[in-house]
Amino acid sequence: MELLESVMKNPQQIIEQPDAKKVYQSQIDFGGGKIFLLRAIVIEFADSAMVVTVYRTKKISKYWRMP
């Protein structure tokens, strides 16, 4: 829960989706030097946000967007 809150407050990236959802994501060390991508799929409202799902993945290059 702490990691999710951290990503929601300070994401390394926010990616807008065609269906009006947003993906908040950050690369996080889960220990042992293993870096994972923590992704939260979010629906934003005027005064709040609802997390639809959250997961971690090793497929960073698949989801990470380069500027």
Phi and psi restraints in degrees (range 20) as a CNS / XPLOR table:
assign (resid 1 and name C) (resid 2 and name N)
       (resid 2 and name CA) (resid 2 and name C) 1.0 -64.0 20.0 2
assign (resid 2 and name N) (resid 2 and name CA)
       (resid 2 and name C) (resid 3 and name N) 1.0 -40.6 20.0 2
assign (resid 2 and name C) (resid 3 and name N)
       (resid 3 and name CA) (resid 3 and name C) 1.0 -64.9 20.0 2
assign (resid 3 and name N) (resid 3 and name CA)
       (resid 3 and name C) (resid 4 and name N) 1.0 -40.5 20.0 2
assign (resid 3 and name C) (resid 4 and name N)
       (resid 4 and name CA) (resid 4 and name C) 1.0 -61.7 20.0 2
assign (resid 4 and name N) (resid 4 and name CA)
       (resid 4 and name C) (resid 5 and name N) 1.0 -46.2 20.0 2
assign (resid 4 and name C) (resid 5 and name N)
       (resid 5 and name CA) (resid 5 and name C) 1.0 -61.1 20.0 2
assign (resid 5 and name N) (resid 5 and name CA)
       (resid 5 and name C) (resid 6 and name N) 1.0 -39.6 20.0 2
assign (resid 5 and name C) (resid 6 and name N)
       (resid 6 and name CA) (resid 6 and name C) 1.0 -63.1 20.0 2
assign (resid 6 and name N) (resid 6 and name CA)
       (resid 6 and name C) (resid 7 and name N) 1.0 -44.2 20.0 2
assign (resid 6 and name C) (resid 7 and name N)
       (resid 7 and name CA) (resid 7 and name C) 1.0 -67.5 20.0 2
assign (resid 7 and name N) (resid 7 and name CA)
       (resid 7 and name C) (resid 8 and name N) 1.0 -37.1 20.0 2
assign (resid 7 and name C) (resid 8 and name N)
       (resid 8 and name CA) (resid 8 and name C) 1.0 -67.8 20.0 2
assign (resid 8 and name N) (resid 8 and name CA)
       (resid 8 and name C) (resid 9 and name N) 1.0 -36.5 20.0 2
assign (resid 8 and name C) (resid 9 and name N)
       (resid 9 and name CA) (resid 9 and name C) 1.0 -80.4 20.0 2
assign (resid 9 and name N) (resid 9 and name CA)
       (resid 9 and name C) (resid 10 and name N) 1.0 -37.4 20.0 2
assign (resid 9 and name C) (resid 10 and name N)
       (resid 10 and name CA) (resid 10 and name C) 1.0 -138.5 20.0 2
assign (resid 10 and name N) (resid 10 and name CA)
       (resid 10 and name C) (resid 11 and name N) 1.0 66.3 20.0 2
assign (resid 10 and name C) (resid 11 and name N)
       (resid 11 and name CA) (resid 11 and name C) 1.0 -70.9 20.0 2
assign (resid 11 and name N) (resid 11 and name CA)
       (resid 11 and name C) (resid 12 and name N) 1.0 147.2 20.0 2
assign (resid 11 and name C) (resid 12 and name N)
       (resid 12 and name CA) (resid 12 and name C) 1.0 -75.0 20.0 2
assign (resid 12 and name N) (resid 12 and name CA)
       (resid 12 and name C) (resid 13 and name N) 1.0 -28.3 20.0 2
assign (resid 12 and name C) (resid 13 and name N)
       (resid 13 and name CA) (resid 13 and name C) 1.0 -146.1 20.0 2
assign (resid 13 and name N) (resid 13 and name CA)
       (resid 13 and name C) (resid 14 and name N) 1.0 147.8 20.0 2
assign (resid 13 and name C) (resid 14 and name N)
       (resid 14 and name CA) (resid 14 and name C) 1.0 -125.9 20.0 2
assign (resid 14 and name N) (resid 14 and name CA)
       (resid 14 and name C) (resid 15 and name N) 1.0 122.3 20.0 2
assign (resid 14 and name C) (resid 15 and name N)
       (resid 15 and name CA) (resid 15 and name C) 1.0 -115.1 20.0 2
assign (resid 15 and name N) (resid 15 and name CA)
       (resid 15 and name C) (resid 16 and name N) 1.0 122.4 20.0 2
assign (resid 15 and name C) (resid 16 and name N)
       (resid 16 and name CA) (resid 16 and name C) 1.0 -80.9 20.0 2
assign (resid 16 and name N) (resid 16 and name CA)
       (resid 16 and name C) (resid 17 and name N) 1.0 139.3 20.0 2
assign (resid 16 and name C) (resid 17 and name N)
       (resid 17 and name CA) (resid 17 and name C) 1.0 -106.5 20.0 2
assign (resid 17 and name N) (resid 17 and name CA)
       (resid 17 and name C) (resid 18 and name N) 1.0 157.0 20.0 2
assign (resid 17 and name C) (resid 18 and name N)
       (resid 18 and name CA) (resid 18 and name C) 1.0 -61.9 20.0 2
assign (resid 18 and name N) (resid 18 and name CA)
       (resid 18 and name C) (resid 19 and name N) 1.0 -25.9 20.0 2
assign (resid 18 and name C) (resid 19 and name N)
       (resid 19 and name CA) (resid 19 and name C) 1.0 -90.5 20.0 2
assign (resid 19 and name N) (resid 19 and name CA)
       (resid 19 and name C) (resid 20 and name N) 1.0 21.1 20.0 2
assign (resid 19 and name C) (resid 20 and name N)
       (resid 20 and name CA) (resid 20 and name C) 1.0 74.9 20.0 2
assign (resid 20 and name N) (resid 20 and name CA)
       (resid 20 and name C) (resid 21 and name N) 1.0 4.0 20.0 2
assign (resid 20 and name C) (resid 21 and name N)
       (resid 21 and name CA) (resid 21 and name C) 1.0 -86.3 20.0 2
assign (resid 21 and name N) (resid 21 and name CA)
       (resid 21 and name C) (resid 22 and name N) 1.0 164.6 20.0 2
assign (resid 21 and name C) (resid 22 and name N)
       (resid 22 and name CA) (resid 22 and name C) 1.0 -127.9 20.0 2
assign (resid 22 and name N) (resid 22 and name CA)
       (resid 22 and name C) (resid 23 and name N) 1.0 148.6 20.0 2
assign (resid 22 and name C) (resid 23 and name N)
       (resid 23 and name CA) (resid 23 and name C) 1.0 -110.3 20.0 2
assign (resid 23 and name N) (resid 23 and name CA)
       (resid 23 and name C) (resid 24 and name N) 1.0 118.0 20.0 2
assign (resid 23 and name C) (resid 24 and name N)
       (resid 24 and name CA) (resid 24 and name C) 1.0 -96.4 20.0 2
assign (resid 24 and name N) (resid 24 and name CA)
       (resid 24 and name C) (resid 25 and name N) 1.0 127.6 20.0 2
assign (resid 24 and name C) (resid 25 and name N)
       (resid 25 and name CA) (resid 25 and name C) 1.0 -145.6 20.0 2
assign (resid 25 and name N) (resid 25 and name CA)
       (resid 25 and name C) (resid 26 and name N) 1.0 150.2 20.0 2
assign (resid 25 and name C) (resid 26 and name N)
       (resid 26 and name CA) (resid 26 and name C) 1.0 -148.9 20.0 2
assign (resid 26 and name N) (resid 26 and name CA)
       (resid 26 and name C) (resid 27 and name N) 1.0 149.2 20.0 2
assign (resid 26 and name C) (resid 27 and name N)
       (resid 27 and name CA) (resid 27 and name C) 1.0 -86.9 20.0 2
assign (resid 27 and name N) (resid 27 and name CA)
       (resid 27 and name C) (resid 28 and name N) 1.0 127.4 20.0 2
assign (resid 27 and name C) (resid 28 and name N)
       (resid 28 and name CA) (resid 28 and name C) 1.0 -132.3 20.0 2
assign (resid 28 and name N) (resid 28 and name CA)
       (resid 28 and name C) (resid 29 and name N) 1.0 139.4 20.0 2
assign (resid 28 and name C) (resid 29 and name N)
       (resid 29 and name CA) (resid 29 and name C) 1.0 -84.9 20.0 2
assign (resid 29 and name N) (resid 29 and name CA)
       (resid 29 and name C) (resid 30 and name N) 1.0 114.1 20.0 2
assign (resid 29 and name C) (resid 30 and name N)
       (resid 30 and name CA) (resid 30 and name C) 1.0 -91.2 20.0 2
assign (resid 30 and name N) (resid 30 and name CA)
       (resid 30 and name C) (resid 31 and name N) 1.0 16.6 20.0 2
assign (resid 30 and name C) (resid 31 and name N)
       (resid 31 and name CA) (resid 31 and name C) 1.0 104.8 20.0 2
assign (resid 31 and name N) (resid 31 and name CA)
       (resid 31 and name C) (resid 32 and name N) 1.0 148.8 20.0 2
assign (resid 31 and name C) (resid 32 and name N)
       (resid 32 and name CA) (resid 32 and name C) 1.0 69.8 20.0 2
assign (resid 32 and name N) (resid 32 and name CA)
       (resid 32 and name C) (resid 33 and name N) 1.0 16.2 20.0 2
assign (resid 32 and name C) (resid 33 and name N)
       (resid 33 and name CA) (resid 33 and name C) 1.0 77.4 20.0 2
assign (resid 33 and name N) (resid 33 and name CA)
       (resid 33 and name C) (resid 34 and name N) 1.0 8.1 20.0 2
assign (resid 33 and name C) (resid 34 and name N)
       (resid 34 and name CA) (resid 34 and name C) 1.0 -87.8 20.0 2
assign (resid 34 and name N) (resid 34 and name CA)
       (resid 34 and name C) (resid 35 and name N) 1.0 118.5 20.0 2
assign (resid 34 and name C) (resid 35 and name N)
       (resid 35 and name CA) (resid 35 and name C) 1.0 -95.4 20.0 2
assign (resid 35 and name N) (resid 35 and name CA)
       (resid 35 and name C) (resid 36 and name N) 1.0 128.8 20.0 2
assign (resid 35 and name C) (resid 36 and name N)
       (resid 36 and name CA) (resid 36 and name C) 1.0 -121.8 20.0 2
assign (resid 36 and name N) (resid 36 and name CA)
       (resid 36 and name C) (resid 37 and name N) 1.0 161.4 20.0 2
assign (resid 36 and name C) (resid 37 and name N)
       (resid 37 and name CA) (resid 37 and name C) 1.0 -100.3 20.0 2
assign (resid 37 and name N) (resid 37 and name CA)
       (resid 37 and name C) (resid 38 and name N) 1.0 121.1 20.0 2
assign (resid 37 and name C) (resid 38 and name N)
       (resid 38 and name CA) (resid 38 and name C) 1.0 -97.4 20.0 2
assign (resid 38 and name N) (resid 38 and name CA)
       (resid 38 and name C) (resid 39 and name N) 1.0 120.5 20.0 2
assign (resid 38 and name C) (resid 39 and name N)
       (resid 39 and name CA) (resid 39 and name C) 1.0 -118.6 20.0 2
assign (resid 39 and name N) (resid 39 and name CA)
       (resid 39 and name C) (resid 40 and name N) 1.0 132.2 20.0 2
assign (resid 39 and name C) (resid 40 and name N)
       (resid 40 and name CA) (resid 40 and name C) 1.0 -121.4 20.0 2
assign (resid 40 and name N) (resid 40 and name CA)
       (resid 40 and name C) (resid 41 and name N) 1.0 121.6 20.0 2
assign (resid 40 and name C) (resid 41 and name N)
       (resid 41 and name CA) (resid 41 and name C) 1.0 -90.2 20.0 2
assign (resid 41 and name N) (resid 41 and name CA)
       (resid 41 and name C) (resid 42 and name N) 1.0 125.5 20.0 2
assign (resid 41 and name C) (resid 42 and name N)
       (resid 42 and name CA) (resid 42 and name C) 1.0 -131.9 20.0 2
assign (resid 42 and name N) (resid 42 and name CA)
       (resid 42 and name C) (resid 43 and name N) 1.0 142.1 20.0 2
assign (resid 42 and name C) (resid 43 and name N)
       (resid 43 and name CA) (resid 43 and name C) 1.0 -108.2 20.0 2
assign (resid 43 and name N) (resid 43 and name CA)
       (resid 43 and name C) (resid 44 and name N) 1.0 122.4 20.0 2
assign (resid 43 and name C) (resid 44 and name N)
       (resid 44 and name CA) (resid 44 and name C) 1.0 -97.8 20.0 2
assign (resid 44 and name N) (resid 44 and name CA)
       (resid 44 and name C) (resid 45 and name N) 1.0 138.1 20.0 2
assign (resid 44 and name C) (resid 45 and name N)
       (resid 45 and name CA) (resid 45 and name C) 1.0 -113.2 20.0 2
assign (resid 45 and name N) (resid 45 and name CA)
       (resid 45 and name C) (resid 46 and name N) 1.0 176.2 20.0 2
assign (resid 45 and name C) (resid 46 and name N)
       (resid 46 and name CA) (resid 46 and name C) 1.0 -57.5 20.0 2
assign (resid 46 and name N) (resid 46 and name CA)
       (resid 46 and name C) (resid 47 and name N) 1.0 -39.4 20.0 2
assign (resid 46 and name C) (resid 47 and name N)
       (resid 47 and name CA) (resid 47 and name C) 1.0 -124.0 20.0 2
assign (resid 47 and name N) (resid 47 and name CA)
       (resid 47 and name C) (resid 48 and name N) 1.0 7.9 20.0 2
assign (resid 47 and name C) (resid 48 and name N)
       (resid 48 and name CA) (resid 48 and name C) 1.0 -159.7 20.0 2
assign (resid 48 and name N) (resid 48 and name CA)
       (resid 48 and name C) (resid 49 and name N) 1.0 -179.1 20.0 2
assign (resid 48 and name C) (resid 49 and name N)
       (resid 49 and name CA) (resid 49 and name C) 1.0 -143.0 20.0 2
assign (resid 49 and name N) (resid 49 and name CA)
       (resid 49 and name C) (resid 50 and name N) 1.0 146.3 20.0 2
assign (resid 49 and name C) (resid 50 and name N)
       (resid 50 and name CA) (resid 50 and name C) 1.0 -119.1 20.0 2
assign (resid 50 and name N) (resid 50 and name CA)
       (resid 50 and name C) (resid 51 and name N) 1.0 123.9 20.0 2
assign (resid 50 and name C) (resid 51 and name N)
       (resid 51 and name CA) (resid 51 and name C) 1.0 -81.2 20.0 2
assign (resid 51 and name N) (resid 51 and name CA)
       (resid 51 and name C) (resid 52 and name N) 1.0 120.4 20.0 2
assign (resid 51 and name C) (resid 52 and name N)
       (resid 52 and name CA) (resid 52 and name C) 1.0 -81.4 20.0 2
assign (resid 52 and name N) (resid 52 and name CA)
       (resid 52 and name C) (resid 53 and name N) 1.0 -46.1 20.0 2
assign (resid 52 and name C) (resid 53 and name N)
       (resid 53 and name CA) (resid 53 and name C) 1.0 -156.4 20.0 2
assign (resid 53 and name N) (resid 53 and name CA)
       (resid 53 and name C) (resid 54 and name N) 1.0 158.1 20.0 2
assign (resid 53 and name C) (resid 54 and name N)
       (resid 54 and name CA) (resid 54 and name C) 1.0 -142.8 20.0 2
assign (resid 54 and name N) (resid 54 and name CA)
       (resid 54 and name C) (resid 55 and name N) 1.0 138.5 20.0 2
assign (resid 54 and name C) (resid 55 and name N)
       (resid 55 and name CA) (resid 55 and name C) 1.0 -156.8 20.0 2
assign (resid 55 and name N) (resid 55 and name CA)
       (resid 55 and name C) (resid 56 and name N) 1.0 164.0 20.0 2
assign (resid 55 and name C) (resid 56 and name N)
       (resid 56 and name CA) (resid 56 and name C) 1.0 -113.8 20.0 2
assign (resid 56 and name N) (resid 56 and name CA)
       (resid 56 and name C) (resid 57 and name N) 1.0 150.8 20.0 2
assign (resid 56 and name C) (resid 57 and name N)
       (resid 57 and name CA) (resid 57 and name C) 1.0 -145.5 20.0 2
assign (resid 57 and name N) (resid 57 and name CA)
       (resid 57 and name C) (resid 58 and name N) 1.0 151.9 20.0 2
assign (resid 57 and name C) (resid 58 and name N)
       (resid 58 and name CA) (resid 58 and name C) 1.0 -87.3 20.0 2
assign (resid 58 and name N) (resid 58 and name CA)
       (resid 58 and name C) (resid 59 and name N) 1.0 -10.6 20.0 2
assign (resid 58 and name C) (resid 59 and name N)
       (resid 59 and name CA) (resid 59 and name C) 1.0 -83.5 20.0 2
assign (resid 59 and name N) (resid 59 and name CA)
       (resid 59 and name C) (resid 60 and name N) 1.0 60.0 20.0 2
assign (resid 59 and name C) (resid 60 and name N)
       (resid 60 and name CA) (resid 60 and name C) 1.0 -61.1 20.0 2
assign (resid 60 and name N) (resid 60 and name CA)
       (resid 60 and name C) (resid 61 and name N) 1.0 -45.0 20.0 2
assign (resid 60 and name C) (resid 61 and name N)
       (resid 61 and name CA) (resid 61 and name C) 1.0 -64.8 20.0 2
assign (resid 61 and name N) (resid 61 and name CA)
       (resid 61 and name C) (resid 62 and name N) 1.0 -23.7 20.0 2
assign (resid 61 and name C) (resid 62 and name N)
       (resid 62 and name CA) (resid 62 and name C) 1.0 -70.6 20.0 2
assign (resid 62 and name N) (resid 62 and name CA)
       (resid 62 and name C) (resid 63 and name N) 1.0 -37.2 20.0 2
assign (resid 62 and name C) (resid 63 and name N)
       (resid 63 and name CA) (resid 63 and name C) 1.0 -107.4 20.0 2
assign (resid 63 and name N) (resid 63 and name CA)
       (resid 63 and name C) (resid 64 and name N) 1.0 -21.9 20.0 2
assign (resid 63 and name C) (resid 64 and name N)
       (resid 64 and name CA) (resid 64 and name C) 1.0 -73.7 20.0 2
assign (resid 64 and name N) (resid 64 and name CA)
       (resid 64 and name C) (resid 65 and name N) 1.0 131.4 20.0 2
assign (resid 64 and name C) (resid 65 and name N)
       (resid 65 and name CA) (resid 65 and name C) 1.0 -102.6 20.0 2
assign (resid 65 and name N) (resid 65 and name CA)
       (resid 65 and name C) (resid 66 and name N) 1.0 126.5 20.0 2
assign (resid 65 and name C) (resid 66 and name N)
       (resid 66 and name CA) (resid 66 and name C) 1.0 -87.9 20.0 2
assign (resid 66 and name N) (resid 66 and name CA)
       (resid 66 and name C) (resid 67 and name N) 1.0 139.9 20.0 2
